[in-house]
Amino acid sequence: MKESDTEEIRKTIIINASPEIAFRALTDETELSQWFSNERTVLEPQVGGAWMLKNCRSNNNTGEIHTMRGKILEIVQDKKLSYTWNVDEYPDIPETIVTWMIEPLDGGGSRSELMLVHSDLANNNDFDEADRIWSYFIGRLAEHCEKKQQQSSSDIGH
């Protein structure tokens, strides 16, 4: 596939949660199942480790189950996670790469900038749908992290 035939999705959001909380939401199987994968989650948080999400959540509530899987390419504690992305139900779609980057704000306290880059996407009609789906899930991730930050703050206060 020529480079001009691919696109990338970029999403950036400011969340009221620490980088530690955001990173845990991306790398902990239990937390992933709370905001992303509601069927099954497997994640080996190391370079070369496998990950798999089985999910029927979506922004359009179709009830369709999708299984995404790949290998961890890069993992930097509280800063970055990158992995290959394949969807079992669409074997003809080439492998893509998803990268999450977390930047601390306010001196690394309780606010972070979270950036998602989904690269090597085919330039076709599915691009807009993928963009909408990532908007939905990054919103769910932000809500999840902010809830965890509030729980963490209230636990410290007691």
Long-range contacts (C-beta under 8 A, 24 or more apart in sequence): 1-94, 1-122, 4-123, 5-122, 5-123, 6-119, 6-120, 6-121, 6-122, 6-123, 7-121, 7-122, 7-123, 7-127, 8-117, 8-118, 8-119, 8-120, 8-121, 9-116, 9-117, 9-118, 9-121, 9-127, 9-130, 9-131, 9-134, 10-115, 10-116, 10-117, 11-115, 11-116, 11-134, 11-135, 11-138, 12-113, 12-114, 12-115, 12-116, 13-113, 13-114, 13-138, 13-139, 13-142, 14-105, 14-111, 14-112, 14-113, 14-114, 15-111, 15-112, 15-113, 15-114, 15-141, 15-142, 15-145, 15-146, 16-110, 16-111, 16-145, 16-146, 16-149, 17-110, 17-111, 17-112, 17-142, 17-145, 17-146, 17-148, 17-149, 18-104, 18-108, 18-109, 18-110, 18-111, 18-112, 18-149, 18-152, 19-78, 19-79, 19-102, 19-103, 19-104, 19-108, 19-112, 20-78, 21-145, 21-148, 21-149, 21-152, 22-78, 22-102, 22-112, 22-114, 22-141, 22-145, 23-77, 23-78, 23-79, 23-81, 23-102, 24-148, 25-141, 25-144, 25-145, 25-148, 26-81, 26-100, 26-141, 27-75, 27-81, 31-144, 31-148, 34-144, 35-137, 35-140, 35-141, 35-143, 35-144, 36-137, 36-140, 36-141, 39-65, 44-72, 45-72, 45-75, 46-72, 46-75, 47-72, 47-73, 47-74, 47-75, 48-72, 51-83, 57-140, 58-133, 58-136, 59-132, 59-133, 59-135, 59-136, 64-89, 70-95, 70-98, 73-97, 74-99, 78-102, 79-103, 85-118, 93-122, 93-126, 94-120, 94-122, 95-120, 96-120, 96-121, 110-149, 110-153, 112-145, 114-138, 114-141, 114-142, 114-145
